[in-house]
Amino acid sequence: MTLVLACPGSKSMTQRALILAALGQGVSRVRGALICDDSRYLTEALRLLGTEVTWQGTDVDIAPGPIRGGDAVLYCGNAGTAVRFLSALSLLSSSPFSVDGDSHMRGRPIGALANALTSMGARVSFPVRAGYPPIRIEPPAGEAMSEVQVDGSLSSQYATGLLLVAPRLPRGLRLTLSGEAVSRPYLDMTVAMMGQAGAKAHWSSTAEIVVEPGGYRSTEFDIEPDWSAAAFLLAAGFVVGRPVEVPGLRPPGESLQGDAAFALFLDRLRTGGGQSFDLTDVPDLLPPLVVAALFADGPTRIRGAAHTRVKESDRLAVLARGLKRVGARVWEHDEGLDLEPLDGPPTGTVELDPDDDHRMAMAFGLLSLRMPGISVANPGCVAKSFPDFWDVLGRIKAST
């Protein structure tokens, strides 16, 4: 019997839609937005910068205003998208502002974006540690430069932040990615959503995106269910041997979200035998993929995941440490993991530490479907992206 499980709206699409609406020419609406910690941080920051943001359930009305930093400090917790997107907004501000986060966020690099902002004419300083939040940005004294190169090897969010503001720049932007770019599907999502709001942006080559000046119109955005969150629910179905349906979830090829590839990943795991996965483009699929692989019929090799070490936690290290505690055979590499299927559940009780990382907590929670003695420290950290996760997980347990 199929388990029908609800999934929240896409975090990535929600964050982009809020920024796009704040840069539009009139009131915009975002429907089906994700209510979570990251959305709250970004909402409060936009309000401080002069945008009216009104939430009505999962619908949001945004009335843009002139961006005035006023030397404010925009606090973002551990919301990496908010920190990076807001930093790029400095190019449009009439005055300086700072962006800061919690202790985890202060350990996540932002130097590549700072270098790009500096090359475009902004003045950037780091009050605590060079290359890491908090970051203070003074907008360019004149027109921002219309060409920029940004390192794409750690995160696509640096480039996304610059792309989102580009239609509002007097001469648009020609953005070149340097390094081995990761998470390209997120850039494709950004370009597509910019187009929905009336901007003209396109890939001119495999490493260059051109954005024409002209701004954005008021828009109505419909947010898809979050494939990054849904992957945990589909993985749960794999773990307990039950088909799972998530209403509204768009399949690979139709969704704007690259993480829709998880459906294809599960199909490969179901075929049995050894499997190898490259997560260069879809790093957020690491946690649910690893848990599903523990209950597959053969060994799994995962590579292309070095950039997951600078997410909310060092995900490769946290996963390897936690899985070894439950008896899994796992080998950690610089850019991935090798693991064997579990022989059987561990005896006794084990508390696993997700290091305050929402996706680590959800991954360890999935293990409890087959290992009743497992508990998760600080389970509330899932509020960053999937506040109802434990309730949904309880439904899965009750149905098996």
C-alpha positions, 0 to 999 in steps of 0.5 A, spaced: 500 500 500 502 506 497 504 511 503 502 518 501 506 523 505 506 531 504 512 535 503 513 542 504 515 547 499 522 548 496 527 551 500 531 553 494 525 556 490 522 560 496 529 563 497 529 565 490 522 567 489 523 572 495 529 576 493 526 576 486 519 579 488 523 584 493 527 586 486 520 587 482 516 593 480 510 592 484 507 587 489 508 580 487 505 573 490 509 567 492 504 561 493 506 555 497 512 558 500 516 554 505 515 556 512 522 555 516 527 558 519 531 560 513 525 563 510 524 567 517 531 570 517 531 572 510 524 575 511 526 579 517 532 581 513 528 584 507 524 588 512 530 591 515 532 593 508 525 596 506 521 591 503 514 589 506 513 582 506 506 579 509 505 572 510 499 568 510 500 561 511 504 559 505 502 565 501 507 571 501 505 578 498 512 582 497 511 590 496 518 592 494 521 599 496 528 602 495 534 598 498 537 602 504 542 598 508 542 604 513 549 600 516 544 595 519 546 588 521 542 582 518 542 576 522 541 569 518 543 564 523 546 558 519 542 560 512 547 560 507 542 562 501 540 568 505 547 570 507 550 570 500 543 572 497 543 578 501 550 580 501 549 581 493 543 585 494 549 590 497 550 592 489 543 595 489 543 599 496 544 606 498 548 605 504 552 599 507 550 593 511 553 587 514 551 580 514 552 575 520 550 568 522 551 563 528 557 560 530 556 555 524 555 560 519 561 564 521 565 557 519 562 557 512 566 561 507 564 567 503 571 569 500 569 568 493 563 572 493 567 578 497 572 577 491 567 578 486 563 584 489 570 587 490 571 587 483 564 590 481 566 596 485 563 594 492 568 595 499 568 589 503 571 588 510 571 582 515 570 584 522 572 578 525 575 573 520 577 574 513 573 570 508 568 568 513 561 572 516 560 577 519 561 581 512 560 588 511 559 591 504 559 598 502 556 599 495 559 601 489 560 609 489 558 609 482 556 604 477 557 597 478 562 593 473 558 589 468 563 583 468 565 579 473 568 572 475 566 568 481 569 561 483 564 556 482 567 550 486 565 551 493 557 553 492 553 555 486 550 560 491 555 566 490 553 566 482 546 566 484 546 572 488 550 576 483 545 573 478 539 575 482 541 582 482 544 583 475 537 585 471 537 591 476 544 593 474 545 599 469 548 595 464 546 588 466 552 583 467 556 578 464 558 572 469 564 567 468 564 561 473 571 559 474 574 553 477 570 546 477 563 549 478 558 545 482 551 545 483 549 547 476 542 545 476 541 550 482 544 556 477 539 553 471 533 554 476 535 561 478 535 563 470 529 560 469 525 563 475 529 570 473 525 569 466 519 568 470 519 575 473 521 578 466 528 578 466 533 576 460 538 571 462 541 566 458 548 561 458 552 564 453 557 558 454 558 552 459 561 557 464 558 564 462 551 567 463 549 573 460 544 578 464 541 584 460 539 590 464 531 592 465 529 589 472 523 585 474 516 585 473 511 583 479 510 576 478 506 570 482 511 564 483 508 557 485 513 554 489 514 546 487 514 541 493 521 540 495 525 535 492 531 535 497 526 534 503 522 529 499 528 525 497 528 523 505 521 521 504 522 516 498 528 514 501 524 512 507 519 508 503 526 504 500 528 503 507 521 500 509 519 497 503 513 501 501 512 505 495 511 513 497 507 518 493 508 526 495 502 530 492 505 535 487 512 532 486 514 534 479 518 528 476 525 529 473 525 533 466 519 537 469 521 540 475 526 546 476 529 542 481 536 538 480 534 534 486 529 530 482 535 526 480 533 522 486 528 518 483 533 516 478 538 514 484 533 510 487 531 506 481 539 504 480 539 502 487 533 497 486 537 494 481 542 491 486 549 490 485 554 495 486 553 502 484 557 509 483 554 516 484 557 523 482 554 528 486 557 534 483 551 537 481 546 535 487 550 535 493 544 535 498 542 528 496 548 525 499 544 524 506 538 520 503 542 517 498 547 514 503 541 512 508 538 508 502 544 505 500 545 502 507 539 498 505 541 496 498 543 489 495 550 491 494 556 496 495 555 504 494 561 509 491 559 516 492 564 522 489 563 529 487 561 531 494 567 535 497 563 541 497 558 538 502 564 539 507 562 547 507 554 546 508 551 546 515 556 541 517 562 537 514 557 532 512 561 527 509 565 527 516 558 527 520 555 521 516 561 517 516 562 518 524 555 517 525 554 511 521 560 507 524 557 508 531 551 504 528 556 498 525 556 500 518 562 499 514 564 506 511 570 509 508 571 517 508 574 520 502 576 527 501 570 528 496 566 522 498 564 515 501 564 508 500 559 504 504 557 497 504 550 495 506 548 493 513 549 486 516 543 487 521 541 493 526 545 494 532 543 492 539 542 497 545 541 504 544 545 510 540 544 517 540 547 520 534 549 527 533 547 531 527 552 537 529 546 542 528 545 540 521 538 539 519 539 534 513 544 530 518 538 529 523 533 527 518 538 522 515 539 519 522 532 519 523 531 515 517 536 510 520 531 509 526 526 506 521 530 499 522 534 501 528 529 502 534 534 504 539 537 510 535 535 517 537 538 524 534 541 529 538 537 536 537 532 534 533 529 541 533 534 543 528 530 540 522 526 546 523 531 549 518 527 546 512 522 541 514 519 543 521 514 537 520 519 532 519 518 528 525 511 528 525 511 525 518 517 520 520 512 518 526 506 516 520 511 512 516 513 508 523 506 507 525 504 504 518 509 499 518 
